[in-house]
Amino acid sequence: MPIQNTTATYGSVAKTLHWLTALLILTAIPLGLIANQLPYDTGEELARKAWLFSLHKTTGIAAFAVALARILWALIQPKPAPLHPDRRAETFLAETVHWLLYAALVVVPLSGWIHHAATTGFAPILWPLGQSLPLVPKSEAVAGLFASVHWVFTKLLALALVLHIAGAIKHALIDRDQTLARMLPGQPDVKAPPTKARSTPLAAAVILYIFGAAGAATLAAQAPHEAPTTAAPALAAAPSQWQVAEGTLQITVQQLGSAVTGSFADWTAAIDFDETATGGKHGTAEVQIAIASLTLGSVTSQALGPDFFAANQHPTATFAADLLPADTGYLAEGSLTLRGAEVRVSMPFVLEIDGDTARMTATTQLDRRDFGIGETYPDESSVGFGVGVDITLTASRTN
């Protein structure tokens, strides 16, 4: 069997790429459908769901690579002519479906890959590389757009696959010609009539994809942003000797062995601090945190739910601490009240004061089990016990 195509039949390279692409796509689609329907109420269920999604994503990227190779090979090879060029409507439909398939085999896995790269957390890709992509920011807007593109174009891919398979079956069982045989192993004796390439099927496919892209953009624009778990009002500013001008309060959790970082958008700090210690301490701090303001990538809603932060039942957390001297920097020693549990916490921090401006960085590690968080996930196979806390802020002295 020759490696290259002829005007009558396909070569071994084209056949191999065709069937490998089919195998990968017909594996990725059911993996995604099954994973999407699975619950994740327990650690075992979450691990199973994430594992199937990881397989779905990894298989999809493999299909993307193989499809690109197939398309590039097709561009430099002769295209076998249709066996029935006199059937103009049928030939037009078959060629249009081929163009739809080529584009879908690129757009569908690529849009899923971009969506993955734009989000944080859940179901890592199993390749050594690929968790992020150049020029793709971590962005809910970008993730939402490409999730819509992925959803719309999977429907076009499914339609094209159904039509493509139906056409192959028709040729094999009804027409009893060599159309399908040209893509099977071996070298069928085919004499294709000469035909002239037409641009009309490509134009029709392009029009369908323009409508698909417009539909995806409309879907992304109309999709409601995920509603917060609780409608708690914004925290009121607290009177403070030092007024926080800007800052971040981040947490990092381990999910399925991958770090997922998020932050609380709404929190306040009442800080009384003096460079000179009095009675063994430099002052006090009390931090109020609006739990519902947390964003944690693709697992935000799960994190705010009853198994974890339970934001509806416990809308705020409070850290009240004494600010103490330490061998290096300072130490915030106090209690963190979170999800109804009060736990002693020691948080080392570094402070730089320039006139009336202070810059602080702090890092500590918490254990979710101390607060009754994630009790349905009793081991670290799906969700780690440790939660990293990182705080940076800039504050101005008010008196």
Helices and strands as residue ranges (DSSP letters): H 12-37, H 43-75, H 88-118, H 140-170, I 171-175, G 181-183, H 200-222, E 242-255, E 258-264, E 267-278, E 281-290, G 291-293, E 294-295, G 297-299, H 300-304, E 316-325, E 330-338, E 341-354, E 357-367, G 368-371, E 383-397
